[in-house]
Amino acid sequence: MDVENQLLSCQVCFEQYDHEEHQPKLLPCHHTFCMKCIDGLKTSKGKAKCPTCRQEVGLPPGGATHLQTNFYIMEMEELLMGMTKRQKDQDGCQTHANQPLSFFCSKCETAICRDCTILSHRESEGHVITEVAVMKGNFTKKLQERLTKLRQLMQSEEDILSALQVQLSSLNGLQKMTEADIDTSLDKCCLAIEERRQKMKENLRTQHGHIAAKLKDMIIETEMHYNQLTSTSEQISHTIKKGKLQDLIDTAKQEDANNIEGEDATNCSSKEVTIEYPQFSVKDFDALQEIRGGLNRMGSLRNSKWMPAKVDMEPESATASLESCVKVAIANYEDKPLSCLKVALDILDPFGDKVCSVSTEERGNGNYSFTFRPQISGPHKCRLVFHDQTLKEVPILVQSNNPVMKFGEEGDGPGQLFRPRHVHAVGENYFVLDLNKVQIFDKDGKYVRHFHLAAMEEKKEGQLTGSSDVCVNAAKEEIICPEAYIQSSQLYADRILIFDFDGRLKQVMPICNGEKSGGVCVGTNSQGDIIVSDYCHEKLLIFNKKGDITSTFRGIKRPGTIAIGQDDDIMVCDQERNCVLVLNRHASFKHQIGFEGKGKGQFKSPSGVCTDRHGNIIVGDGRNNRLQVFKYDGTFVSCIESTGDKLHQPLGISTTDDGHVLVADKLNHCIKKYKYM
């Protein structure tokens, strides 16, 4: 019955397959359901979503009727029905009452009882008698062998179908590639023809210019000769009109002398009038034949077996923000590996966005390796693309980036933390700010020592003192922190305290001029300047080593944590505008990162920021309880969601040189460490 239920019944309606409306039909995704159910799954777009793999597949215009029938299931059904028919009387013998059918007669192909073996199915008469249990085993073994063979055949057909689909996609891609090659080749011919056209026109213009100049010179010369003849004609007419003999004789003699020169000039001028003008001449038939012959020799279409047909894709386990790899093997239909193909891998995240920066490495023998860095966790799709055609698509589940280590627990004892605000990686140790003390842990998270931020000025009754932030000047082995206090539920800080690594107070720097200051976050640059964010007065202050204010920035609503980047640039969290501002070392605005929201690159009360040696900016997204990584220009890179060990109000952040980030998880009272590079 298990075989019958699994193979001979539709897994949607659970009706047994038949030759009518419940005929088994193969979907393009290779899963089988009855014709009636497939028609019921059809959408208005002529597609259906497979109940097994959830893939949306296209249906023929005529519906499920025109899908391929699964004849293997039909054949199996006939075999099992025949077996059922032969065994339907197993409950008892119809001839001898109350006798179980314990034997089987191979000659008659029917089950018989003990009395039948004596009375009507005697072995002496040629009947072959076998126990029913033995026959069941024989038939079961035979059907299992047939079932195994059928499944092998079905798998073979699936492989062939997959290869054919890959070849169809490859063919479409190769068509585009070949068309581009044809265009490139024949464009060269068109370019050569165009160059010839322009060259001949240029020659024509040159010759035309020479001839036109010559004709203009001849026109001027002829006009001068004509004017001379006109003057002479007028002079002769005037002499004739006067009628004086002597004038007539003198004029005649003069004209007799000039006539010879005039005739010579006229003859000479007549010879020069004939001009040869260039005309286009070509032996059309011969030239066109040569061109056509050349074009025919330029290229031809020939069939090739080097077309992708078989694609194997093996995605490695992937984690958000960390580098992952998909290995691909490509071969033609004859299993010959195909190398040097222009293939690409598109990685689509749960929002349908492409993952940027997918690098390709050809490893030879038809093997390719695609490396990428998932931005977020969740189900992704990997599509192998060949000339804009998808050859194969496989799913990949990107895991959340969870901590590789965490240390600290709620309490006020050594190694215990209570709402830690900041952490700094200094050499092989981690410095953690825990209210009014700094605790030092080694690289394995083991407690080493601590010191109190002593020498804090006494406050009035009802004021709690401590520190709200801390930064480290590793070069000078200094710890810099504001002396913070709470008054009337408000947090203030009037002074900056500077300690050495052993907790000894080195310097006290006032940061207010008689008024309460909200300078609760600090940073220091390579010049030793101290940057203070004053949320009370909505500004950022830069102090030099002497404690003088050198720059002020007021374009911020609720300044928070500070980090120092390249060229001493300043990054500061604006918790009210839900962004991070990037300023230069003189506190002039450069650009903004992020805006309010829950999506990629968006913040809800950013509460921590730091940079790494690669120029990345890591931001603690306070109320979204995650970390986000950006390039220096603000381009979103990835998200550390830590769904396996949720963050609860992440605050101070620090990075290590080996690609890890540490974060003070405030309300979980611990420090968490993540691999992000």
Residue pairs with C-beta under 8 A, 6 or more apart in sequence:
3 80
3 143
3 147
4 16
4 80
7 73
7 76
7 77
7 147
8 16
8 17
8 73
8 76
8 77
8 80
9 15
9 16
9 17
10 17
10 22
10 24
10 33
10 34
10 37
11 33
11 51
11 52
12 33
12 34
12 37
12 41
12 51
13 22
13 34
13 36
13 37
15 22
15 34
16 22
16 77
17 23
17 24
17 34
17 73
17 74
17 77
19 74
21 34
21 35
21 36
22 34
22 35
22 36
23 34
23 35
23 69
24 32
24 33
24 34
24 35
24 69
24 70
24 73
24 74
25 32
25 33
25 34
25 35
25 38
25 64
25 67
25 68
25 69
25 70
26 32
26 67
26 68
26 69
26 70
27 33
27 38
27 48
27 50
27 57
27 67
28 57
28 58
29 50
29 52
29 53
29 55
29 57
30 158
30 161
31 50
31 51
31 52
31 53
32 70
32 73
33 41
33 51
35 64
35 65
35 67
36 64
38 48
38 59
38 63
38 64
38 67
39 63
39 64
41 48
41 49
41 51
42 48
42 59
42 63
42 64
43 49
46 58
46 59
46 61
47 56
47 57
47 58
47 59
48 56
48 57
48 59
49 55
49 56
49 57
50 56
50 57
59 67
60 66
60 67
72 150
72 153
72 154
75 150
76 146
76 147
76 150
79 143
79 146
80 143
83 139
83 143
86 109
86 110
86 111
87 111
89 101
89 110
89 111
90 101
90 111
90 132
91 101
92 98
92 99
92 100
92 101
92 113
93 99
93 100
93 101
93 112
93 113
93 115
93 116
95 113
95 115
95 116
95 120
96 113
96 115
96 116
99 113
99 114
99 115
99 116
100 113
101 111
101 112
101 113
101 132
102 113
102 114
102 131
102 132
103 111
103 112
103 113
103 114
103 116
103 117
103 121
103 129
103 130
103 131
103 132
104 110
104 111
104 112
104 129
104 130
104 131
104 132
104 134
104 135
105 111
105 112
105 116
105 121
105 127
105 128
105 129
106 127
106 128
106 129
106 130
107 121
107 126
107 127
107 128
108 121
108 127
111 132
112 120
112 121
112 129
117 123
117 127
117 129
121 127
121 129
123 129
162 310
163 309
163 310
163 333
164 309
166 308
166 309
166 310
166 311
166 391
166 392
167 307
167 308
167 309
167 333
169 386
169 389
169 390
169 391
170 307
170 308
170 309
170 386
170 389
170 391
171 307
172 387
172 389
173 386
173 387
173 388
173 389
174 307
174 387
176 387
176 388
176 389
177 342
177 387
178 301
181 299
182 299
185 298
185 299
186 295
186 298
189 295
189 298
200 280
203 278
204 278
204 280
207 278
208 278
211 275
211 276
211 277
214 275
215 275
218 269
218 272
218 273
221 269
222 269
225 265
225 269
229 262
232 255
232 258
235 251
236 251
236 255
239 247
239 248
239 251
240 248
305 332
305 333
305 334
305 336
306 332
306 336
306 338
307 332
307 333
308 330
308 331
308 332
308 338
308 341
308 386
308 391
309 331
309 332
309 333
310 330
310 331
310 332
310 333
310 335
311 328
311 329
311 330
311 384
311 391
311 392
312 328
312 329
313 326
313 327
313 328
313 382
313 384
313 392
313 394
314 326
314 327
314 328
315 324
315 325
315 326
315 327
315 382
315 394
315 396
316 324
316 325
316 326
316 327
317 324
317 399
318 324
318 374
318 380
318 396
318 397
318 398
318 399
319 374
319 377
319 398
319 399
319 400
319 401
320 374
320 375
320 376
320 377
320 398
320 399
320 400
320 401
320 638
320 639
320 640
320 641
321 373
321 374
321 375
321 401
321 629
321 637
321 638
321 639
321 640
321 674
321 676
322 373
322 374
322 401
322 675
322 676
322 677
323 371
323 372
323 373
324 371
324 372
324 373
324 374
324 398
325 369
325 370
325 371
325 372
326 345
326 369
326 370
326 372
326 382
326 396
327 367
327 368
327 369
327 370
328 343
328 345
328 367
328 368
328 369
328 370
328 384
329 337
329 366
329 367
329 368
330 337
330 338
330 341
330 343
330 366
330 368
330 391
331 337
331 338
331 366
332 338
336 366
337 365
337 366
337 367
338 366
339 362
339 364
339 365
339 366
340 362
341 368
341 386
342 386
342 387
343 360
343 368
343 384
343 385
343 386
343 391
344 358
344 360
344 384
344 385
345 358
345 360
345 370
345 372
345 382
345 383
345 384
345 385
346 354
346 358
346 381
346 382
346 383
346 385
347 354
347 355
347 358
347 372
347 374
347 380
347 381
347 382
347 383
347 396
348 354
348 355
348 380
348 381
348 383
349 355
349 374
349 375
349 376
349 378
349 380
349 398
350 376
350 378
350 379
350 380
351 599
351 600
353 375
353 600
355 372
355 373
355 374
355 375
355 380
357 372
357 373
358 370
358 371
358 372
359 370
359 371
359 372
360 368
360 369
360 370
361 368
361 369
361 370
361 371
362 368
363 369
373 637
373 638
374 380
374 398
374 638
375 600
375 636
375 637
375 638
375 639
376 398
376 600
376 638
376 639
376 641
377 398
377 399
377 400
377 401
377 639
377 641
377 643
378 397
378 398
379 395
379 396
379 397
379 398
380 395
380 396
380 397
380 398
381 393
381 394
381 395
381 396
382 393
382 394
382 395
382 396
383 390
383 392
383 393
384 390
384 391
384 392
384 393
385 391
400 641
400 642
400 643
400 644
401 638
401 639
401 640
401 641
401 642
401 674
401 675
401 676
402 642
402 643
402 644
402 645
402 674
403 642
403 645
403 672
403 673
403 674
404 660
404 673
404 674
404 675
405 444
405 445
405 672
405 673
406 445
406 645
406 665
406 670
406 671
406 672
406 673
407 415
407 441
407 445
407 446
407 670
407 671
408 415
408 416
408 417
408 420
408 432
408 441
408 445
408 669
408 670
408 671
409 416
409 417
409 669
409 670
410 416
410 417
410 418
410 669
411 417
411 418
411 669
412 418
414 439
414 447
414 450
415 439
415 441
415 446
415 447
416 669
417 432
417 434
417 439
417 669
417 670
417 671
418 434
418 435
418 669
419 434
419 435
419 666
419 667
419 669
420 432
420 433
420 434
420 651
420 652
420 664
420 665
420 666
420 669
420 670
420 671
421 433
421 434
421 435
421 467
421 468
421 469
421 470
421 651
421 652
421 664
421 666
422 432
422 433
422 469
422 470
422 471
422 608
422 651
422 652
422 654
422 664
423 430
423 431
423 432
423 433
423 652
423 653
423 654
423 662
423 663
423 664
423 671
424 430
424 431
424 470
424 471
424 472
424 652
424 654
425 654
425 655
425 656
425 662
426 472
426 474
427 474
428 442
428 443
429 440
429 441
429 442
429 443
429 448
430 440
430 441
430 442
430 443
430 445
430 654
430 662
430 671
431 438
431 439
431 440
431 470
431 472
431 479
432 438
432 439
432 440
432 441
432 664
432 671
433 467
433 469
433 470
433 481
433 652
433 664
434 450
435 466
435 467
436 452
436 453
436 456
436 465
436 466
436 467
437 450
437 451
437 452
437 453
438 450
438 451
438 453
438 470
438 479
438 499
438 503
439 447
439 449
439 450
440 447
440 448
440 449
440 450
441 447
441 448
441 671
442 448
445 671
445 673
451 499
451 502
451 503
452 503
453 466
453 467
453 481
453 483
453 497
453 499
453 503
454 503
454 505
455 497
455 505
456 465
456 483
456 497
457 465
457 483
457 495
459 465
459 485
459 487
460 487
462 487
463 485
463 486
463 487
464 485
464 486
465 483
465 484
465 485
466 484
466 485
467 481
467 482
467 483
467 484
467 497
468 481
468 482
468 484
468 491
468 493
468 520
468 521
469 481
469 482
469 484
469 520
469 521
469 522
469 561
469 652
470 479
470 480
470 481
470 522
470 652
471 479
471 480
471 481
471 522
471 523
471 524
471 562
472 478
472 479
472 480
473 479
473 480
473 524
473 528
476 528
477 500
477 501
478 498
478 499
478 500
478 501
478 506
478 524
479 498
479 499
479 500
479 501
480 496
480 497
480 498
480 499
480 522
480 524
480 530
481 496
481 497
481 499
481 522
482 493
482 495
482 496
482 497
482 511
482 519
482 520
482 521
482 522
482 532
483 493
483 494
483 495
483 496
483 497
484 491
484 492
484 493
484 520
485 491
485 492
485 493
486 492
491 518
491 520
492 516
492 517
492 518
492 520
492 536
493 511
493 517
493 518
493 519
493 520
494 510
494 511
494 512
494 516
494 517
494 519
495 508
495 509
495 510
495 511
496 508
496 509
496 510
496 511
496 519
496 522
496 530
496 532
496 543
497 505
497 507
497 508
497 509
498 505
498 506
498 507
498 508
498 509
499 505
499 506
500 506
509 530
509 543
509 547
510 547
511 517
511 519
511 532
511 534
511 541
511 543
512 519
516 536
517 534
517 536
517 537
518 534
518 535
518 536
518 537
519 532
519 533
519 534
519 541
520 533
520 535
521 532
521 533
521 559
521 560
521 561
521 562
521 572
522 530
522 531
522 532
522 533
522 562
523 530
523 531
523 562
523 563
523 564
523 570
524 530
524 531
524 564
525 531
525 564
525 568
525 570
525 585
526 564
526 568
527 568
527 585
528 544
528 545
529 542
529 543
529 544
529 545
529 550
529 568
529 585
530 542
530 543
531 540
531 541
531 542
531 543
531 562
531 564
531 570
531 572
532 540
532 541
532 542
532 543
533 540
533 556
533 559
533 560
533 561
533 562
533 572
534 540
534 541
534 559
535 558
535 559
535 560
538 554
538 556
538 557
538 558
538 559
539 552
539 553
539 554
539 556
539 559
540 552
540 553
540 554
540 556
540 559
540 562
540 570
540 572
540 583
540 587
541 549
541 551
541 552
542 549
542 550
542 551
542 552
542 586
542 587
543 549
543 550
544 550
550 586
551 586
551 587
552 587
553 583
553 587
553 588
553 589
555 581
555 589
556 572
556 574
556 577
556 581
557 574
557 575
557 576
557 577
558 574
558 575
558 576
558 577
559 572
559 573
559 574
559 575
560 572
560 573
560 574
560 575
560 606
560 607
561 572
561 573
561 606
561 607
561 608
561 609
561 620
561 651
561 652
561 653
562 570
562 571
562 572
562 609
563 570
563 571
563 572
563 609
563 610
563 611
563 617
564 570
564 571
564 611
565 571
565 582
565 611
565 615
565 617
565 632
566 611
566 615
566 632
567 584
567 585
568 584
568 585
569 582
569 583
569 584
569 585
569 590
570 582
570 583
570 584
570 585
570 587
571 580
571 581
571 582
571 583
571 609
571 611
571 617
572 580
572 581
572 583
572 609
573 580
573 606
573 607
573 608
573 609
573 619
574 580
574 581
574 606
575 605
575 606
575 607
575 622
577 595
577 596
578 594
578 595
578 596
578 597
578 602
578 603
578 604
578 605
578 606
579 592
579 593
579 594
579 595
579 596
579 603
579 606
580 592
580 593
580 594
580 603
580 606
580 609
580 617
580 619
581 589
581 592
581 593
582 589
582 590
582 591
582 592
582 593
582 634
583 589
583 590
584 590
591 633
591 634
592 634
593 601
593 617
593 619
593 630
593 634
594 601
594 602
594 603
594 606
594 619
594 628
594 630
594 634
595 602
595 603
596 602
596 603
596 604
597 603
597 604
598 604
598 624
600 628
600 636
600 639
601 628
601 630
601 636
602 624
603 619
603 621
603 622
603 624
603 628
604 621
604 622
604 623
604 624
605 621
605 622
605 623
606 619
606 620
606 621
606 622
607 620
607 621
607 622
607 649
607 650
607 651
608 619
608 620
608 622
608 650
608 651
608 652
608 653
608 663
608 664
609 617
609 618
609 619
609 620
609 653
610 617
610 618
610 653
610 654
610 655
610 661
611 617
611 618
611 632
611 655
612 618
612 655
612 661
612 677
613 655
613 657
614 677
615 631
615 632
616 629
616 630
616 631
616 632
616 637
616 677
617 629
617 630
617 631
617 632
617 634
618 627
618 628
618 629
618 630
618 653
618 655
618 661
618 676
619 627
619 628
619 629
619 630
619 653
620 627
620 650
620 651
620 652
620 653
620 663
621 627
621 628
621 650
622 649
622 650
622 651
623 649
625 642
625 646
625 647
625 648
625 649
625 650
626 639
626 640
626 641
626 642
626 647
626 650
627 639
627 640
627 642
627 647
627 650
627 653
627 661
627 663
627 674
627 676
628 636
628 638
628 639
628 640
629 636
629 637
629 638
629 639
629 640
629 676
630 636
630 637
631 637
638 676
640 661
640 674
640 676
642 672
642 674
645 672
647 663
647 665
647 668
647 672
648 665
648 666
648 667
648 668
649 665
649 666
649 667
650 663
650 664
650 665
650 666
651 663
651 664
651 666
652 663
652 664
653 661
653 662
653 663
653 664
654 661
654 662
655 661
655 662
656 662
659 675
659 676
659 677
660 673
660 674
660 675
660 676
660 677
661 673
661 674
661 676
662 671
662 672
662 673
663 671
663 672
663 674
664 671
665 671
665 672
